Amino acid sequence: MVNTDLLKKHASQYKLGKDTAGEYHRQLFKLHPELAVPYDAEDIDPDSIATAHKFIMYGMSELQYFFRLPDAFGDDRKWRSALSSFKEQYSDVGFPLDKFNKTIDAFLAAMEKNAGGVSAEQKKNWEELLNKAYADMKTWGWY
């Protein structure tokens, strides 16, 4: 069972702002360079991603989608609505939803840097939550 209170508290510790919003995509493109392609970022040095206006804006949105998930978990309607934010964002960008599982380590790396670290318990709970999100998207025929 996912400890949503633990995750809500952890999400609230992320200092989301202009200087930290791009970190998620920086990590994503470092860990999975092929995922930079849908964002037209394959020729950009991942370290400059975090200061690019486009990725600050994307990061502001996408990180908040992650942060909404613990609150929506367990309520089918809220859960599907929260996940549909990813679906819409990724379809606008051209990012394949079947690669959503590859965002987990990038998200955790951003949390590690900007939310005061990631404990083993936090990591286990985020992974469980995000793997459930990935499985549900498949069940619903989104990929």
C-alpha positions in Angstrom: 0.0 0.0 0.0 1.3 3.4 -1.0 2.0 5.8 1.9 0.4 8.9 0.3 0.9 11.1 3.4 4.7 10.5 3.2 4.6 11.4 -0.6 2.5 14.5 -0.1 4.9 15.7 2.5 7.9 14.9 0.3 6.3 16.7 -2.7 5.6 19.8 -0.6 9.4 20.0 0.1 10.2 20.5 -3.5 11.1 24.2 -3.9 9.4 24.6 -7.3 10.6 27.8 -9.0 12.5 29.1 -12.0 15.8 27.7 -10.7 14.5 24.2 -10.0 11.7 23.5 -12.6 14.1 22.5 -15.4 15.9 19.9 -13.2 13.4 17.1 -14.1 14.1 17.4 -17.9 17.8 17.8 -17.3 17.8 14.5 -15.4 15.4 12.9 -18.0 17.7 13.7 -20.9 20.8 12.7 -19.1 19.4 9.3 -18.0 17.5 8.7 -21.2 19.0 10.7 -24.1 16.5 9.2 -26.6 13.7 10.9 -24.7 15.1 14.4 -25.7 13.9 13.8 -29.3 10.2 14.4 -28.8 11.1 17.7 -27.1 13.5 18.7 -29.9 16.3 18.8 -27.4 18.5 16.0 -28.7 21.2 18.5 -29.7 21.1 20.5 -26.5 23.6 19.9 -23.7 21.4 18.5 -20.8 23.1 20.9 -18.4 21.8 23.9 -20.3 18.2 22.5 -20.2 17.6 23.6 -16.7 18.0 27.3 -17.7 16.0 27.1 -20.9 12.7 29.0 -20.7 10.8 26.2 -22.6 12.0 23.6 -20.0 11.3 25.8 -17.0 7.7 26.0 -18.3 7.5 22.3 -19.1 9.0 21.5 -15.7 6.6 23.7 -13.8 3.7 21.8 -15.4 5.1 18.2 -15.3 6.4 18.4 -11.8 3.0 19.6 -10.6 1.4 16.6 -12.3 3.7 14.3 -10.4 2.9 16.2 -7.1 -0.9 15.8 -7.6 -0.7 12.0 -7.8 -0.4 11.2 -4.1 -3.5 13.3 -3.4 -5.5 11.7 -6.2 -4.4 8.1 -5.4 -7.3 5.9 -4.2 -10.0 8.1 -5.8 -10.6 6.7 -9.3 -12.0 9.8 -10.8 -9.3 12.1 -9.4 -6.6 9.6 -10.3 -7.7 9.3 -13.9 -8.0 13.1 -14.1 -4.5 13.6 -12.6 -3.0 11.1 -15.1 -4.8 12.7 -18.0 -2.7 15.8 -17.4 0.4 13.7 -18.4 -1.6 12.3 -21.4 -2.4 15.7 -22.7 1.0 17.2 -22.1 2.8 14.2 -23.7 0.5 14.1 -26.7 1.2 17.9 -27.3 4.9 17.2 -27.1 4.8 13.9 -29.0 6.3 12.0 -26.1 5.1 8.4 -26.2 3.1 7.4 -23.1 4.6 3.9 -23.2 7.8 5.6 -22.1 6.3 7.1 -18.9 8.0 4.4 -16.8 11.3 6.0 -17.9 10.4 9.2 -16.1 10.5 7.6 -12.7 14.3 7.8 -12.2 14.5 11.3 -13.6 11.7 12.5 -11.3 13.4 10.9 -8.3 16.8 12.5 -9.3 15.1 15.9 -9.4 13.5 15.2 -6.0 16.9 14.1 -4.6 18.3 17.5 -5.6 15.5 19.9 -4.8 13.3 18.2 -2.1 15.9 17.5 0.5 16.9 14.1 -0.8 15.0 10.8 -1.2 14.9 8.2 1.5 14.6 4.5 0.8 11.0 4.6 2.0 10.2 7.6 -0.2 11.8 6.0 -3.2 9.8 2.7 -2.7 6.5 4.6 -2.3 7.1 6.9 -5.3 8.1 3.9 -7.5 5.0 2.0 -6.4 2.7 5.0 -7.1 4.3 5.7 -10.5 4.4 2.1 -11.6 0.6 1.9 -10.8 0.1 5.0 -12.9 2.0 3.4 -15.8 0.0 0.2 -15.4 -3.3 2.0 -15.3 -2.6 4.1 -18.4 -2.0 0.8 -20.2 -5.2 -0.7 -18.8 -7.1 2.3 -20.1 -5.6 1.8 -23.6 -3.6 5.0 -23.5 -0.6 3.2 -25.0 
